[in-house]
Amino acid sequence: MQRLTGDAVHLAVWGDPISHSKSPALHAAAYRVLGLDWEYSRRQVDTDGFSDALASLDDTWRGLSLTMPLKEVAFRAAAVRDRHAEMTGAVNTLLVGDAPRGFNTDVGGIVDALGENGVREVRSIRLLGGGATAASALVAAGDLGARRADVRARRPERARSLVELGAELGIDVEVRPFAETAEDVDLTVATLPSGTALDREITAPLAEHGGALFDAAYAPWPSALAGDWSDAPIISGLGMLLHQAVRQIRIFRDSDPAQPLDDEDAVVAAMRAALDA
C-alpha cells in the first residue's frame, strides 16, 4: 500500500488527448478540503506507451485516473477488478503497486448524475456509440431498472459485446445503424466523442423519440446533439465527471468506492465550484 501522508504522494490522469481534462482541478479542490497534500497531474499517454509508463512509477505513486483510450488496456493491467470493471471490461481508476487494483467509477458516476437531475428509474434506453462508456451506461441503466436497450453505432458489428452484456444484466439489447427508425425510450445516453455532429435527419427522430438526454460529452457545451434535442431534460457529462471523481477519491483515500469521505458534502461542493470556475 502506498503512503497516505508525508511528502510526495502522486496521482494523475492519463489519456490521449489529455490537455482538456478537468480532473486536476476537481481532485485538487477535494484534497484541499480533505487536508491531503497530494499532487495530482495530467499526462498524455497512448495505448502503446501505457505499459512502460505504468512500470516506471515508483512507490510515491498512489493511483491513476484513466480516460480514453486507456480504459481497456488499464483493465488488462489490473490484477484485481471490482464488479463494474469486470462487467464492462473497462477500468478508469487504478490503485497502483505490485498488484494494481482496477475500478470502474463511471457506472456510479452516471447513476449519481442522472439521480441529481431527477432520473431515478429507467425502463428503456438508447445508447449512441458502442465503446467503453456505452458499456458503463448500460450497466448504470440496469441498476436503474432498464429492460430494453437500443444501441446505435456507426459500425454495429463493433457493439455486439453490448448484446452479451445486456443478456447478463437482463436487458434486451438490439444494435442498429444510426439512421434506422427510432422508437420511444425513456433515456438517451450519447457516448460519442466530443465535438461529434450527426446529420439533422438522424438527430431529429432520435430527439423526438429519445426521452431525456444524457450526453457524456461536456466540451464544447451545449453539444451539437443537445442543441438539436427536444424539451426533455438535457444533462451534461460534467455531472458524470464530478461524481465518478468523488468515487475515485474515495478509492485513493480509503480503497473503497462505497465508503463516503469525511465531510463529503463539503468536498463535493468544492469540486462543483472548481467545475463552475
Helices and strands as residue ranges (DSSP letters): E 9-15, H 23-34, E 38-44, H 50-55, E 61-66, H 71-77, E 80-81, H 83-88, E 93-95, E 101-103, H 106-115, E 124-128, H 132-143, E 148-152, G 156-159, H 160-169, E 172-176, E 187-190, H 200-208, E 212-215, H 224-227, E 234-236, H 238-254, H 264-276
